[in-house]
Amino acid sequence: MLAGLLLNALYCLHADRLLERQVSEQIAALKSHGFKVRTAGIVRTGWPLRAAISVQHPIIEDETGHGWGGQHLELSLSPFHPHRIALFFDGAQIVKFSDDLALSTQTIRAWLQLDKNDIRLFFRAPRLQASWPHGAHEAALTLLPVEGHILLRPDAGPDETKLALSLDANAALISPPSLILGEIPQVWVPGWPPRRVHLTAVATQGERTQWLASSGYRRILLQNISAVLGPLDLSGAGTLDHQGSGGLSVHASGLRETVRYWLDHPPISIDQQDENGIGPWLIKARAHLDSIPNAADLPLQVTRGEISDLAPIMAKILHAQ
């Protein structure tokens, strides 16, 4: 047993030095590419029981001031997984992609794997929030809790995959809800907020610009996006430009049960005077409920991250029956 402890201590000492060297090399590489890297100190924290180093208040910024800053980062190596670095981001963390778009969280556990041409990050967090301006206020998407996988290819050529992302969350809080619902009141939607949220997306390389700038991406391909809203099951795909504008095709199932919910729990804000709206149709819906399609495909337009109004699209589908 003593020999095992001694071997582990020697391994941890060796791994500590490897971690320190890798961190120093990465900092030097970032600085050589014009990034500003600042810390309040880097110390060994795991020896003799494990290989770990702690980085206090790390900040990495490009020339525009965009980048990542956090309170504390711990990196560790296990003798059972010598090619995988475990990361623990503790305290407030924020990533600024541009002056308008920021990503924030409190605590993240992650595992970093460095391949020949790829950087892979597997992560898990109790909360992850993206925020951006929306008119005179701020819009936000908060995933609770969330886990995912990020693939980054730093040397990707034009139109090649630069970034791939897969996310799964139990729930998504959207503020304001009109970002998704448009003119449809939130009380109309059973099961709000969205549950069992999944996203798979790929961003292709555009013109080479700053490190995190969204303009560095040519296209964002939403390969699979899905969520559940009570009886309503949504899944779709689409393409966006670097400004978050484009088109989505969404398949919705559970429409009949959603209308049944509206009939059993009538929304208080139905415009009965709008001939193209849902209100007048809903009044007559009970008599021909069985003729309502249970599934439909919804073509949606997205403008700078905001989805086009769903009410006219839903009304058109329902009136067509």
C-alpha angles and dihedrals in degrees: 000000000000090000090052092052091048092050090048091050091050091048091049091050090051092045091048089058091047091052093048091049092048092049091048091048092048092049091050091048092050092049091049088058093052101265124139113229122188133170136171090226145318118227139166111252109166109053130146096016099039143356110260141138128194126218116198120211098345117193127184117181136169123220091279094056093252119131142080133317130175144167099237140358127188122193122193140174128211123209087225093057106028094164096052123076117208115217128198115190107195126188128006116348127184133182118195111202092175140337088282106036125062135166121207139178141155108225130011131178112201144166121217122206120186115203128177096275103001138072113206124192124186113190145175127195136168090224137013123179133189118194135185139160117281113183109301092340140052126265122209141187114200122188117203115219109349140184129179154145128249125195117193126186107191095187098048115145126226112304092005122121108280100168134014123189135187120184135179124184135171092223142002121214111203122195118222097018089212088078086078104016100044108190094349108110115238091237088066092064116081115213096020125198104055115259135201092026119189131180131181115179140165127201120201125214117263128175112335107256135141121340100260102013112133089220087070089075122081098197139355112218113202098203096176131002121169142164141164125234108184105287091353116097115192130190131161153141138216150142130265132184123232090274093058096254126129142082138304132195110208126188112208123193127180095050094138092053090047091055089047088055090052090051092050093043105031112205111241094221105061116146102217091180095062104096092194095045133090096252101080091041092049091057090061096035100094093067093057102026093132091059093060111106114247092211137031141164116244120202107209132188120213122203116189091331097315118115120226118256111287097199099079091044093051091045092052091052093047095044090051091067 
